Amino acid sequence: MIRIPVDLREMVIALAGQAGEAIMQVYGRGFEVMHKEDDSPVTEADLLANRIIVDGLRRLTPELPVLSEESALVSWEERQHWTSYWLVDPIDGTREFVKRNGQFSVNIALIHQGAPYFAVIQEPVSGTLWHAARGELAYRRQGLHDSVLHVRSPATAPLQVAMSRSFNSAQGEAMLARMGPTQTLRLGSSLKLCRIAEGQLDVYPRLGPTSEWDTAAGQCIVQAAGGNVLSLATGKPFRYNRRPSLLNGHFIALGDLALPWQSWLAD
């Protein structure tokens, strides 16, 4: 197991804060919305935050590669040899940013041997920040104060279920119906995973498209708080940079690991 020095942790937290401030400067005025080859939106704020984070991480840890949604993708032939690297989503929830509903985040994760080992998620609108390291506790930081996070376990009915704000599917709705009594919250970005780590939500099923930079930081924080993010195909936690594709399969995030999530799957 690797250890994250306190000074490095705080410098990465500061980078996330700087990126969040730059994002909010763009958020507060007019901005152009462009589209990438996959038709997903990208804005000046995505690119500005990307530059702040990537340049900052390269200064802090020049020995570690950085893989970011908004940088040129690295070939599998190169990245398959990485042992440790930074995985970044400068704005997770660009669609929410464009809609101006405030539900977007900055995601930074350190991946070691395929598992998330350190993570920071920052919510630019509120300035709230979540951070965690593998084998340690998860925290929510507001101002200068860190609060320890714990998932809600055991979960009690009605289950508090997060659903995506911008991506819905018939499969997801059918799974929701099989859970029994529920209360749902539609929320954007990795903030759903933060709410599970805080014990405010119990379950987040995702039967829609995500990429590795969407989930790594949130998975680290949920795991440190006592929950997990599990692949629906294998029932095991997501692993990262283990194949050419950077797309995730369907997954479920749980606070209470005793919940009978397999029974919610379609026959």
C-alpha positions in Angstrom: 0.0 0.0 0.0 1.3 3.5 -0.9 1.0 6.4 1.5 0.0 9.9 0.5 2.1 12.5 2.3 0.0 15.2 4.0 1.7 18.0 2.1 0.9 16.4 -1.2 -2.7 15.8 -0.1 -3.1 19.4 0.8 -1.4 20.6 -2.5 -3.8 18.5 -4.6 -6.7 19.8 -2.5 -5.5 23.3 -3.2 -5.3 22.6 -7.0 -8.9 21.4 -7.0 -9.9 24.6 -5.2 -8.1 26.7 -7.8 -9.8 24.8 -10.6 -13.2 25.3 -8.9 -12.6 29.1 -8.6 -11.6 29.3 -12.3 -14.7 27.3 -13.3 -17.0 29.7 -11.3 -15.5 32.7 -13.1 -16.6 31.3 -16.4 -19.9 30.1 -14.9 -20.7 33.7 -13.9 -20.6 35.0 -17.4 -21.6 33.9 -20.9 -19.6 31.1 -22.4 -19.6 29.1 -25.7 -20.6 25.4 -25.7 -18.6 23.3 -28.1 -19.0 19.6 -28.8 -16.4 16.8 -29.0 -16.4 13.9 -31.5 -18.8 11.9 -29.2 -21.2 14.9 -29.1 -20.5 15.5 -25.4 -20.3 19.2 -24.5 -17.1 21.0 -23.6 -16.6 24.6 -22.5 -13.9 27.2 -21.8 -14.3 26.2 -18.1 -13.4 22.5 -18.8 -10.3 23.5 -20.6 -9.2 26.1 -18.1 -9.7 23.8 -15.2 -7.9 21.0 -17.1 -4.8 23.2 -17.6 -4.7 24.2 -13.9 -5.0 20.6 -12.7 -2.8 18.9 -15.2 0.0 21.5 -15.0 -0.2 21.5 -11.2 0.0 17.7 -10.9 2.9 17.6 -13.3 4.8 20.1 -11.1 4.0 18.2 -7.9 4.7 14.7 -9.2 6.7 14.9 -12.4 7.3 11.1 -12.2 3.6 10.3 -12.5 1.6 10.5 -15.8 -1.7 12.3 -15.9 -4.8 11.0 -17.8 -7.5 13.6 -18.2 -10.8 13.7 -20.0 -9.9 17.0 -21.6 -6.3 16.2 -22.7 -5.1 14.2 -25.6 -5.8 10.5 -24.9 -2.9 8.3 -24.3 -2.7 5.1 -26.3 -3.2 1.7 -24.6 0.2 0.7 -25.8 1.7 3.4 -23.5 -0.6 3.5 -20.5 -0.8 -0.3 -20.0 2.7 0.0 -18.5 1.6 2.5 -15.9 1.8 1.4 -12.2 0.6 4.7 -10.8 -1.0 7.7 -12.4 -3.4 10.6 -11.9 -6.9 10.3 -13.4 -8.8 13.6 -13.8 -12.2 15.0 -14.8 -11.8 18.8 -14.8 -15.6 19.2 -14.8 -17.7 16.1 -14.1 -21.2 17.1 -15.2 -20.5 19.5 -18.0 -24.1 19.1 -19.1 -25.2 20.3 -15.6 -22.7 23.2 -15.9 -24.2 24.2 -19.2 -27.7 24.0 -17.7 -26.5 26.2 -14.8 -28.0 24.0 -12.1 -24.8 23.8 -10.0 -24.6 20.1 -10.0 -21.0 19.6 -11.3 -17.7 18.7 -9.7 -13.9 18.6 -10.1 -12.6 15.0 -9.8 -9.0 14.1 -9.1 -7.9 10.5 -8.3 -4.5 8.8 -7.9 -4.7 5.3 -9.3 -2.2 2.7 -8.1 -2.1 -0.9 -9.5 -5.6 -0.5 -10.9 -7.3 0.8 -7.7 -8.1 4.4 -6.6 -5.7 5.2 -3.7 -6.3 8.9 -3.1 -9.1 11.2 -4.3 -10.4 14.7 -4.2 -13.8 15.9 -5.3 -14.7 19.6 -5.2 -18.1 21.2 -5.7 -17.3 24.6 -7.3 -20.6 26.3 -6.5 -20.5 25.7 -2.7 -16.7 25.3 -2.3 -17.3 22.0 -0.4 -14.7 19.4 -0.9 -14.4 15.6 -0.2 -11.2 13.7 0.1 -10.0 10.3 1.1 -7.1 7.9 0.9 -7.3 4.1 0.7 -7.0 2.4 4.1 -7.8 5.7 5.8 -11.0 7.8 6.5 -13.1 9.8 4.2 -13.7 13.5 4.9 -15.9 16.4 3.9 -14.1 19.8 4.1 -16.1 23.0 4.5 -13.8 26.0 5.0 -10.9 24.7 7.1 -12.9 22.0 8.9 -12.8 18.3 8.0 -15.7 16.1 9.1 -15.3 12.3 9.0 -17.8 10.5 6.7 -19.6 7.3 7.3 -22.1 5.6 5.0 -25.6 4.8 6.3 -25.4 1.2 7.4 -27.7 -0.5 8.0 -29.9 1.2 5.5 -33.6 1.4 6.4 -36.7 1.7 4.3 -37.5 3.7 2.3 -34.1 3.4 0.6 -32.6 6.8 -0.4 -31.7 6.3 -4.1 -29.7 8.6 -6.3 -30.6 8.7 -10.0 -28.8 10.5 -12.8 -30.2 13.9 -13.8 -29.1 13.8 -17.4 -29.1 10.0 -18.2 -32.1 7.8 -17.5 -32.8 4.4 -18.9 -35.7 1.9 -18.8 -33.4 -0.6 -17.2 -32.6 1.8 -14.4 -36.2 2.6 -13.7 -37.0 -1.1 -13.7 -34.3 -1.8 -11.1 -35.6 1.1 -9.0 -39.1 -0.6 -9.0 -37.6 -3.8 -7.7 -36.0 -2.1 -4.7 -39.2 -1.8 -2.8 -40.0 1.5 -0.9 -37.7 4.2 -2.1 -37.2 7.9 -2.2 -35.2 9.2 -5.2 -33.0 12.2 -5.7 -31.9 13.1 -9.2 -28.5 14.7 -9.0 -25.7 15.4 -11.4 -22.0 14.3 -11.5 -20.0 12.5 -8.8 -21.9 14.4 -6.1 -24.2 11.3 -6.0 -21.3 9.3 -4.7 -20.3 12.0 -2.2 -23.9 11.9 -0.8 -23.6 8.1 -0.3 -20.3 8.5 1.5 -22.0 11.1 3.7 -24.8 8.7 4.6 -27.5 10.9 3.0 -28.1 8.4 0.2 -28.0 4.6 0.1 -27.9 3.4 -3.5 -26.9 4.8 -6.9 -27.5 2.4 -9.8 -26.0 3.4 -13.1 -27.1 1.6 -16.2 -25.8 4.2 -18.6 -22.6 5.5 -20.1 -19.7 6.6 -17.8 -15.9 6.7 -18.2 -13.2 5.8 -15.7 -12.6 9.5 -14.8 -16.2 9.8 -13.8 -16.1 7.2 -11.1 -12.5 6.7 -9.7 -12.5 9.6 -7.2 -16.0 8.9 -6.0 -15.3 5.2 -5.6 -12.3 6.0 -3.4 -14.3 8.3 -1.2 -17.3 5.8 -0.9 -14.9 3.0 -0.1 -13.1 5.0 2.6 -16.5 5.8 4.1 -17.5 2.1 4.3 -19.4 1.5 1.1 -18.4 0.4 -2.4 -18.9 0.9 -6.2 -19.5 -2.5 -7.8 -19.6 -3.7 -11.4 -23.0 -5.3 -12.2 -21.2 -7.7 -14.5 -18.7 -9.1 -11.9 -20.0 -7.9 -8.5 -16.5 -6.6 -7.8 -15.2 -3.0 -7.4 -14.1 -1.3 -10.5 -10.5 -1.6 -11.6 -8.8 1.1 -13.7 -6.6 1.1 -16.7 -6.9 -2.6 -17.2 -8.0 -2.6 -20.8 -7.9 -0.4 -24.0 -11.4 1.1 -23.4 -11.8 3.8 -20.8 -15.6 3.2 -20.7 -17.1 1.7 -17.6 -19.8 -1.0 -17.6 -23.0 -0.7 -15.6 -22.5 -0.4 -11.8 -24.2 0.1 -8.5 -22.8 2.2 -5.6 -23.9 1.1 -2.1 -23.5 2.5 1.4 -24.8 -0.6 3.1 -23.0 -3.6 1.5 -25.5 -6.0 3.0 -28.3 -4.7 0.7 -29.6 -7.4 -1.7 -28.6 -5.7 -4.8 -28.4 -8.9 -6.9 -32.1 -9.4 -6.4 -32.8 -6.0 -8.1 -31.3 -7.2 -11.4 -33.4 -8.3 -14.3 -33.7 -12.1 -14.7 
